[in-house]
């Protein structure tokens, strides 16, 4: 059987300790029994994880990198079992972190990746080369008509993507179905007046018994994409929607509830894996994450590693667009352009909402500043 590999960082003092920990990890992630009682034959030869390589870390980061391979038979064609093999019980261990992975053909069949990715999002937004612009209607507590009015103003200004705030669910002030229809109508009305192709992106995150109904309702009523929070809704929700040939809306992911997966350098996942490779495995087309220099603690280097995770060769899966947000302002545009280039979605909220006196004009200034004009 074919095998795929996962590379882990291990905080070990020397090679002997690192090797012992890597071998334990390979067993923990597969057979979950001591290595000396692993059944001979198929289980030992095929199912048991294999330590393929062990290399020292760099001067800037001590420890060791362990490359462990797993059989496709460990996964059994089940996406959640794939995640379980990658980092199930071992996610509870300290000084253990997933850095990257490679794919086998069976994993690519299971995870065909983004349906749209960067090329598809550019085609749908009509922005062939410049950064794409996205903003959010907020805050929670506003009634539906006021949120729709905000969406209308953003669309008059030509914002490419106008998403729900991630806190907008189905509160009594703005039930999901009401907000969905009102915002789609508002954006369509603005587009008819301006000739722009702004699109509304509802947040479908919600109860398990409702989430797919919300996604299909968005498609049927004419939303241009959907947003969900995989760390709340479940990682297989995105993969299921993306893999469905009849569901043809791009997927935007939001990072809420996922921070503990990346915020320490010795546990969880690398930024590139969690916000890049994992998103592509799920079939996400654009990933929202905290921008450096904002109100969250991501560094510029971590954000650049996310770009690599979104765009590097990954078994032929399409590249996706990073969507940094939090702390985006007009004054930071040159810095953002130097960091991200053009293959990016700028998520800018508060800086635009401050311009309520003439929100459409502020949106047009932003588009000109990033080179859309």
WOHU-V227095 format. One record per run of one state. SS is the DSSP state (@ for helix, = for strand, . for the rest). FROM is the first residue (numbers start at 1). TO is the last residue. If there is no record, write none. Layout:
BEGIN
<<SS	FROM	TO> <SS	FROM	TO>>
END
This chain:
BEGIN
<<.	1	2> <=	3	10> <.	11	14> <@	15	28> <.	29	34> <@	35	37> <.	38	41> <@	42	47> <.	48	49> <=	50	58> <.	59	60> <=	61	71> <@	72	75> <.	76	78> <@	79	87> <.	88	88> <@	89	92> <.	93	95> <=	96	101> <.	102	104> <@	105	110> <.	111	116> <@	117	125> <.	126	131> <=	132	137> <.	138	143> <@	144	156> <.	157	160> <=	161	164> <.	165	175> <@	176	194> <.	195	198> <=	199	203> <.	204	207> <@	208	221> <.	222	224> <=	225	228> <.	229	229> <@	230	233> <.	234	234> <@	235	243> <.	244	249> <=	250	253> <.	254	258> <@	259	261> <.	262	268> <=	269	269> <.	270	270> <@	271	282> <.	283	285> <=	286	290> <.	291	299> <@	300	311> <.	312	320> <=	321	325> <.	326	329> <@	330	340> <.	341	343> <=	344	347> <.	348	349> <@	350	353> <.	354	355> <@	356	369> <.	370	373>>
END
